[in-house]
Amino acid sequence: MQLHQQLRQFIVDTFLYGRVNGLGDETSFLDAGIIDSTGVLELISHLEQAYGVHLEDHELVPENLDSINKLAAFLERKMPPRDAGAKRSAS
């Protein structure tokens, strides 16, 4: 399952109780009332556990966390490249 789909599934299951409710990849979680301040903490915990990243205080901004597209782009920057190990072993 690709990253966007995984994130969408988590948001729908956790915050929308299984209803998609018109959630698009660019939908602002805050503007649409999908995630409140407590939800942000739950989202951060999920990202750290599911993707093995650590979020710094300065990264906890809407530019990183306020839509599926923003989350995916942020995680892609935070996570090590998937094929990095393969490249190292091939050298």
N, C-alpha and C positions, 0 to 999 in steps of 0.2 A: 504494500500500500504506500503510495507516495505521501510526502510530507504534508501537502495541502489537505489531502483526504484524512490523514491521521488527526490533524489539528481540527478540521471541521467536525469529525466524529466526536472528539473530546468536548468541543464547545456545545454541540447539539445534545450529547448525552448528559453533560454535567450542568449546563446552564439553561438549556431550552427543553430539558426533560423529554428528549426524543423528537421534538417538533422542529422542523427546519425553519419555519416562520419567515421565509424569504431571505435567509442568511446568505449573502453573497461574499465573495472573497475580499471585497473592499468595504463591506459593512463595518462601520465603527461600533465596536462593542459598547463603548461608553455612550455615544449618542443614541444608540438603539436601546439602551437600558438592558443590555444582555449581561454585562458584568459590572458589579459595583466594587467598592474598595475591598470587601472581603473576598469577592470572586477573583480579584487580581492576585491576592495571596494564594488562593487555590491554584490559579493558572501558573504562577511562578513555581510552586511546589511540583506541579505536574511536569513542567518543562525541565526542571532540574533532575527529577527522578527518571522520566521517560527518555530523555535525550542526553543525560550525563553532562549537562552544562551547569556552570555556576553563574548566576546573574548578579552583577555588581549593582550597588545602589544607583549609580549614575545611568545604568541601562534601563531602569524601571520607568520608562517614559512612553507616552502614547505612540511616538514614532516607531517604537519597537514592538509594542504589545496590543495595539488597538484594532487589529483586523487579522483575518487569516493570512492575507498577503504579507502584511507587516511582520507577523509572527514567523512565517516561513522564511522570509528574507533574513530576519534577525538570526534565526537558528542556523541557517546556512552559513552565515558569517561566523557564528560561535563554534560550530561543530567542526572537527577535523575532516579534511577531505576523505571520502569513503575509500578511495583507491590509494591513499598515501602509503599504507603498509605494503601494498603490492608493488608500488614503484620502488620502495626501499629494498625489498627483497630481490628485485630484479637487477639492482645495481651491483 
